[in-house]
């Protein structure tokens, strides 16, 4: 490998100048919800014995850190369902990453908050698809709204940096958008609205329930004044401070379908079986589970240049198998 290519790989910079520095680590595909945009109610999950152990995760992430990965977000399925979740946190915390964060549905969050705080986990993204118990249960197939909301507010009170993620669904939760802004204003929590993606099970609902970020912005703008925030080039969201009279809210949009961020994407994805993928829409990738550190240079040089520069149309694989 020539020196220029080696330097690019060491810094994880692809041929389009994108600096790859973030990793999404899918701990497991198991989940205690059955969200309608994610998977069917009879979804079968991988045996835990087939998945990476905490020590294997630490080894892989340590190797990737040596090539420039700075931030790791733990996803699922539901990552807190991993029977060795605390061991995962303990092992990855030893690596002194720039950021180690978690995305969760918050059903199990309450009992982990003190542990996460003790291990310097500061950022938690929480799936919160409705502020109405009935709609929440309809979307998630679980009657746990009060539990999720309670854990969200407790995490905020304890000083965690909380963001909520809401997948916008026409005729189901879209009319709640103003309620979410009021929620943000009241609790000082950033609320983010996600366009439903053409991934796996959600494809059958796409035409019926898809809502674009533009539709949401147009609706909010009728009653709130939006001031756009400056965001990092590789941000997945574009954000606003929304103001109404004496109230202000933190508002973000992840418009993966209509305003994709592929040209600035800085992420790789590691599956729970050790498959490293360049993109959420690409299911193929090399297994690095047993890869010697000396082999990473060549694998990464090839992989980062397989990251698409434009949005791919769809993927058949379920969201819980990929990680959010």
N, C-alpha and C positions, 0 to 999 in steps of 0.2 A: 504494500500500500504506500503510495507516495505521501510525502510530508503534508502537503496541503489537505489531502483527503483525511489523513490521520488527525490533523488539527481540527478539521470540521467535525469529525466524529467525536473526538474528545469533548468538544463543546456542544455536541448534538445540534449542529446547524445544518439544515438540509439545503438542497440546491436552490430553493426559493427564498433562502435567508431566514427561515423560521427557526427560532431558538427553542428547541424542545427541552423543557425543564420541569414538566409536571407529569405525574403518574397517577392514574386511577387504578386502584387495586381492588378487584372484585373478590371479596373474601369467600363468598359462597352464593349459590343461587337460591337457597332456601329463604322463604319469607313467610311472615305471619299475617300478611294481607294478600288480597287477590285483586289488586286494582285493575279496573277494566281496560286501561291503556297499556297494561304490562303483561298479564298472563291469564290463562283460563283458570277457573276454580279447581279443576282436577289436575293441575300441573304436577308433574313428577320431578323430584329433585335428585341431584347427584349424591351418591353415598359419601359421607364425610371422609371415609378412609381414602378416597381417591384425590382429596384436595391437598393443597400445599399445607405443610405444618408451619407453625410460627417461626421455627428456626429456618426453614426453607425460604419463607417470605423475607426474613431479615437478610439472609445471604444474597438473595436476588436484588433486593432494594439497595443493599450496601454496594453491590457491584454497579448498579445503575447510577447510584450517587457518584461513584468514581468517574462516570462519563457525563455528569452534568445535571442529573435529576436533583431538584432542590425541594420539591413539594410533593407530598403523597396524600391522596384522599382515599379513605376506605369506604367502599360501597358494597352493595349486595346485588340481588336479594336484600335481606336485612342483616347488615354486618353484626349487630348486637346479638343475633341468634347464634353466632359461631360459638361452639362450646368452649373454645379457647380464646375468646375475644380479648380477655385481659392479658393473656400471654402474648397475643399479637401486639397489643399496645406496649407492653413492657419491652418486647424485643425491638420494635421499631423506634421506640423512644430513645434507645441507646445510640441510635445513629445520628442524633442531633441534626435532624433535617431542618430546613428553613421553616417549613410548616408541615404539620401532620394533623389532618382534619378528618371528620366523619360526616357521612350523609346517612340519615336514619329516618324511619317512620315514627320514632319516638315512643312506641308502645313499651319498650323495655328501658327507655332512657333514664327514667327517674332513679333507678337503683344503680346506675353507672356514673352519675354526675360527679360525685365526690372522687371516685377513682380517676375519671378523666381529668379533673382539675389537678389532682395530685401528680399526674403525668404530663402536665403542661399542654394539654389539648385545649385550645382556645376557640376553635371555629367548628360550629356544628350547623349543617344544613338539614332542615326538617321538612319532610313532605307533609303538606297541609292543604288538602284539595278542597276543603270547604270549611266554613265557619258555622255550618248548620248541621246538627247531628244526623238528621235524616239523609241529607245529600251526601254527607261524609260516608255513612254506612252504605249507601247505594254505590258510590264510586269504589270504595275499598273492600266491600263485602265484610266489613268488621264494624261492630257497634262499640267503638272505643274512642269516640271523639273527645269526651271529657278527659280521658286519660292522656291522650296526645296533647291536647291543649294545656292541661295542667303541667305536663313535663316541659313543654315549650316555655311556658311562663316561668317555671322554676329555674330552668337553665339560664334564662335572661336575668333573673334576679341574682343568680350566682356569679354573673359577670361574663358568661360566655358570649362570644360574637355569634349571634343567631341570625340566620336567613331562612325564610320559609319559601318552599317551592310549591307552586300551584299549577297543575296542568289544566289549561283552559279548555272547557268542554261546553260547546253550544247546547243550550236548553237543559243544562244540568247545573253548572256552577258559574257560568259567565255573568249572570246577573248579580253575583256577589262582589264584583270587582270593587265597587265603592265601599263595601263593608270591609274589605281587606285594607283599603287605604285608611279607613277609620281605625282599624286594628293597629296598623303601623304607627299611626299618629299617637294612639293611646299608650302603646307599650314600647315605642322606639325600636321596633324590629323591622328590618328590611324585608319587604314582601316581593317575591319574584314570580312572574307569570310566564309559564312555558308553553310554547306551541307544541301540541301533540305531534309526535314524530311517526313516520311510516316505518315502524319497527315491530316485527313479530305480530302479536295478537292485536295490536292497535290498528293495523291496516284495515281491518273490517269495519272499524268505527270512524275511519278518517273522514270520509266525505260527509258523514252525518253530523259529526261533532267538532270538526276542526274550527278553531278560531285563530285568526292571525293577530300578531302583535299590533298591526296597524288598526285593526278593528277595536282592540282594547284601548289603544292610545286615543283614538277618536272619541271613544265613549268617555274616558276619564277626563279628556280635555274640555268637555262641556261644563264640568263643575269644578275642576281643579286647574291651577296654573302649573305647567310643567317646566322646570329648569333642568336641562340635561347636564349630567356630570361628566367630567373628563375621566375616562377609564383607560386602564392599560391596554396596549395593542392586542394582547392575547386574551382579553376578557371574553368570557362566554356570553355575558349580558351587556346590554346598554341600559344605563340607569338615569333616574331623574329624582330630583326633590320636588314633590308635589305639594302645592300650597293652596289652602282654602281658608279664607278669613284668617283666624289666628292659629290654624292647624297646619302642620307639615308632616309629610309622610315620605318614607324611603321606598322607592319603586324601581323595580328592574324587570327587564324582558329578556328571555332567551328565545330568540326567533329562529330556531334551527331550520325550519322549512322555508321561510320567506326571506330571511336576512341572515344566511349562514355565515359563520365566522371562520371558515376553513383556511382562508388566506393568512390568518394570524394564529392558527391553532398551535398550541405549545405542548400537546398532550400525547402520551402513549398510554396503552391500556394493558394491564396484566391480569389474565384470568386466574381463577382459583385453582387451575390445573397447571399453571406455569406457561401459558401461551401468551406471547407478547404481540399485541396488535397495534397498528398505526392509527386506527380510526374506529369510532363506535359503529360505523356502517360496514366495516370489513371484518368478517369473522375469521379469516385465515391469518396465520402468523407462525413464526418459529417457536418451538418449545425451548425455553431457557431453563427449565427446571433442573437439569443436570449439566448445564453448559458450564465449562470451565471459564474462569474470568478472562483467560487469554483469547477465548472465542468471541467475546462480546463485541470487540472492535469491528469485526467483519459483519456480524449479524446486525448491529446497529447502523452501520454505514448503508447497508441494503434497505433496512426497514424504514428509516426515517424518510427516505426518498420514495417510499410507497404511500406516504401520507397524501391523500388527494388534496388538490388545490381548489377544487370546486365540490359542491355538495353532491354526494351520490344519492340516487333516487330512493332506495329502500333496502331493508334487509329482512330476511325471514326469521331471524333468530330473536328469541324473546328478550325483552329489556332486562329481566332479572338475571339472564345468563351473561349479559354484557357489563352491566353496572351503569348507573346514571352519571 
